[in-house]
Amino acid sequence: MDAIADTEDRRDKAVRPSREEAEAAVKTLIAWAGDDPAREGLLETPARVARAYAELFSGYDGDPQLVLDRVFEDVAGYADPVLVKDIAFHSHCEHHMLPFYGKAHVAYFPEGGVVGLSKIARLVDIYARRLQTQETMTAQIADAMESALGTGGVAIMIEAEHLCMSMRGIAKAGAQTITSRFTGAFKDNATEQARFWTMVRGR
């Protein structure tokens, strides 16, 4: 079993606490930070945080295969790369549970049809709205595209700023982390890789 499949298996087996237990944990963190969870301004904070987490981590409930389950075959023989770029996302670092955010650029060679463009953005969101590392997220998007579409090749590039690096620790605001993954024709052909980078950078 590869590392990504093992991670998915562990996530599937995770047992979720109740909403009440989650709110109690927030109260504990507030007290540990040095404040009083019973003061007026913080009384509703545990419930708000629980609701926010349900939204921020909704990717655990998403199924990448269902998102990509419909392919449009009537594309008049189009067989060149399809690129959806500048897909904005917000995620959370699994090491510090602080946000990282940026843009994803996803390209693929269609084989037998194309997928709806909004579906690619939904796929990015499914993986972004989980506790993540940028490296794992990049690989997961590529693997899901390959698995669901049987493409002739996928190219992924993600650029993001990590608040765990910009607001704590080394505190280098504005530093960008870039990850990429190539499969199929993109991996085997330097010309196609160059075309991808040119399309992403708009030159």
C-alpha positions as CSV (number, residue, x, y, z in Angstrom):
1,M,0.0,0.0,0.0
2,D,1.5,3.4,-1.0
3,A,1.7,6.3,1.5
4,I,-1.3,8.2,0.1
5,A,-3.5,5.1,0.1
6,D,-2.4,4.4,3.7
7,T,-3.3,7.9,4.7
8,E,-6.7,7.6,3.1
9,D,-7.3,4.3,4.9
10,R,-6.4,5.8,8.3
11,R,-8.7,8.8,7.7
12,D,-11.6,6.4,6.8
13,K,-11.1,4.6,10.1
14,A,-10.9,7.7,12.2
15,V,-13.7,8.1,14.8
16,R,-15.2,11.5,15.1
17,P,-16.1,12.9,18.5
18,S,-19.5,14.4,19.1
19,R,-20.1,18.1,18.6
20,E,-20.3,18.5,22.3
21,E,-16.9,16.9,22.8
22,A,-15.4,19.2,20.1
23,E,-16.8,22.3,21.8
24,A,-15.4,21.1,25.1
25,A,-12.0,20.8,23.5
26,V,-12.2,24.4,22.3
27,K,-12.9,25.5,25.8
28,T,-9.9,23.7,27.0
29,L,-7.7,25.4,24.4
30,I,-9.0,28.8,25.3
31,A,-8.2,28.2,28.9
32,W,-4.7,26.8,28.0
33,A,-4.1,30.0,26.0
34,G,-4.7,32.0,29.1
35,D,-8.2,33.3,28.8
36,D,-11.5,32.5,30.5
37,P,-13.9,30.5,28.3
38,A,-16.7,31.7,30.5
39,R,-16.3,35.4,29.8
40,E,-19.0,37.1,27.7
41,G,-17.0,37.5,24.5
42,L,-16.0,33.8,24.5
43,L,-19.2,32.1,25.5
44,E,-20.3,31.3,22.0
45,T,-16.7,30.7,20.6
46,P,-16.7,26.9,21.1
47,A,-19.9,26.5,19.0
48,R,-18.6,29.0,16.4
49,V,-15.3,27.1,16.1
50,A,-17.1,23.8,15.7
51,R,-19.3,25.2,13.0
52,A,-16.3,26.7,11.3
53,Y,-14.3,23.5,11.4
54,A,-17.3,21.6,9.8
55,E,-16.9,23.9,6.8
56,L,-13.1,24.2,6.8
57,F,-12.6,20.5,6.9
58,S,-15.6,19.4,4.7
59,G,-13.2,17.7,2.3
60,Y,-13.3,14.6,4.5
61,D,-16.9,14.1,3.4
62,G,-16.1,14.6,-0.3
63,D,-15.6,11.7,-2.8
64,P,-13.1,12.6,-5.6
65,Q,-14.3,9.8,-7.8
66,L,-17.9,11.1,-7.7
67,V,-16.8,14.6,-8.5
68,L,-15.1,13.3,-11.7
69,D,-17.6,10.7,-12.6
70,R,-19.0,12.5,-15.7
71,V,-17.0,12.8,-18.9
72,F,-18.1,14.7,-22.0
73,E,-17.1,12.8,-25.1
74,D,-18.4,15.2,-27.8
75,V,-15.3,17.5,-28.1
76,A,-14.7,17.3,-31.9
77,G,-11.5,15.3,-31.5
78,Y,-9.8,17.7,-29.1
79,A,-6.7,16.0,-27.7
80,D,-4.4,18.8,-26.6
81,P,-3.9,19.7,-22.9
82,V,-6.7,21.3,-20.9
83,L,-5.5,23.7,-18.2
84,V,-7.5,25.2,-15.4
85,K,-5.2,27.6,-13.6
86,D,-5.4,30.0,-10.7
87,I,-7.7,27.8,-8.6
88,A,-7.7,29.6,-5.3
89,F,-7.8,27.4,-2.2
90,H,-7.4,27.5,1.6
91,S,-6.1,24.5,3.5
92,H,-4.6,23.8,7.0
93,C,-1.1,22.5,7.8
94,E,-1.4,19.1,9.5
95,H,1.6,19.9,11.7
96,H,0.4,23.2,13.3
97,M,-3.2,23.4,12.2
98,L,-2.5,26.8,10.7
99,P,-3.8,27.9,7.3
100,F,-1.9,27.8,4.1
101,Y,-3.4,29.2,0.9
102,G,-2.6,29.9,-2.7
103,K,-3.4,28.7,-6.2
104,A,-3.5,25.4,-7.9
105,H,-2.9,24.9,-11.6
106,V,-4.2,21.6,-13.1
107,A,-3.7,20.3,-16.6
108,Y,-4.4,17.0,-18.3
109,F,-4.5,15.3,-21.7
110,P,-8.0,14.1,-22.3
111,E,-8.5,10.6,-23.5
112,G,-12.0,9.9,-24.7
113,G,-13.5,13.1,-23.4
114,V,-13.2,16.0,-21.0
115,V,-14.5,16.7,-17.5
116,G,-16.5,19.7,-16.5
117,L,-14.1,22.6,-15.6
118,S,-15.8,23.3,-12.3
119,K,-15.2,19.7,-11.3
120,I,-11.5,20.2,-11.3
121,A,-11.9,23.2,-8.9
122,R,-14.2,21.0,-6.7
123,L,-11.5,18.3,-6.7
124,V,-8.9,20.8,-5.4
125,D,-11.3,21.9,-2.7
126,I,-11.9,18.3,-1.5
127,Y,-8.3,17.8,-0.8
128,A,-7.6,21.3,0.4
129,R,-10.4,21.2,3.0
130,R,-8.5,18.6,5.1
131,L,-5.5,18.6,7.3
132,Q,-2.7,18.5,4.8
133,T,0.8,19.0,3.6
134,Q,1.2,20.7,0.3
135,E,3.2,17.9,-1.1
136,T,0.6,15.3,-0.3
137,M,-2.2,17.5,-1.6
138,T,-0.3,17.9,-4.9
139,A,0.1,14.1,-5.3
140,Q,-3.5,13.4,-4.3
141,I,-5.0,15.7,-7.0
142,A,-2.8,14.1,-9.7
143,D,-3.6,10.5,-8.6
144,A,-7.4,11.3,-8.4
145,M,-7.3,12.7,-12.0
146,E,-5.4,9.7,-13.3
147,S,-7.6,7.2,-11.5
148,A,-11.0,8.7,-12.5
149,L,-10.2,9.9,-16.0
150,G,-7.5,7.5,-17.3
151,T,-5.8,10.6,-18.9
152,G,-2.8,10.6,-21.1
153,G,-1.0,12.7,-18.5
154,V,-1.6,15.1,-15.7
155,A,0.4,18.2,-14.6
156,I,-0.2,19.8,-11.3
157,M,1.5,22.9,-9.8
158,I,0.5,24.4,-6.4
159,E,2.0,27.6,-5.0
160,A,1.1,28.7,-1.5
161,E,2.0,30.7,1.5
162,H,2.0,28.9,4.9
163,L,1.1,30.8,8.0
164,C,3.0,28.3,10.1
165,M,6.1,29.8,8.4
166,S,5.0,33.4,8.0
167,M,3.3,34.2,11.4
168,R,5.4,32.0,13.8
169,G,8.8,30.3,13.9
170,I,11.0,31.8,11.2
171,A,8.3,34.5,10.5
172,K,9.1,35.0,6.9
173,A,5.9,36.6,5.5
174,G,5.4,36.3,1.8
175,A,7.6,33.2,1.2
176,Q,6.0,30.9,-1.4
177,T,6.2,27.2,-1.6
178,I,5.8,25.6,-5.0
179,T,5.1,21.9,-5.6
180,S,4.5,20.0,-8.8
181,R,3.6,16.6,-10.1
182,F,3.8,15.2,-13.7
183,T,2.4,12.0,-15.0
184,G,2.1,10.4,-18.4
185,A,2.9,12.6,-21.4
186,F,3.9,15.5,-19.1
187,K,6.4,13.3,-17.2
188,D,8.0,11.7,-20.3
189,N,8.2,14.8,-22.5
190,A,10.2,17.9,-21.6
191,T,8.4,19.8,-24.4
192,E,5.0,19.2,-22.8
193,Q,6.4,20.2,-19.4
194,A,7.7,23.4,-20.9
195,R,4.3,24.0,-22.6
196,F,2.6,23.6,-19.2
197,W,4.9,26.1,-17.5
198,T,4.3,28.6,-20.3
199,M,0.5,28.2,-20.1
200,V,0.6,28.6,-16.3
201,R,2.8,31.7,-16.4
202,G,0.8,33.2,-19.3
203,R,3.8,33.7,-21.7
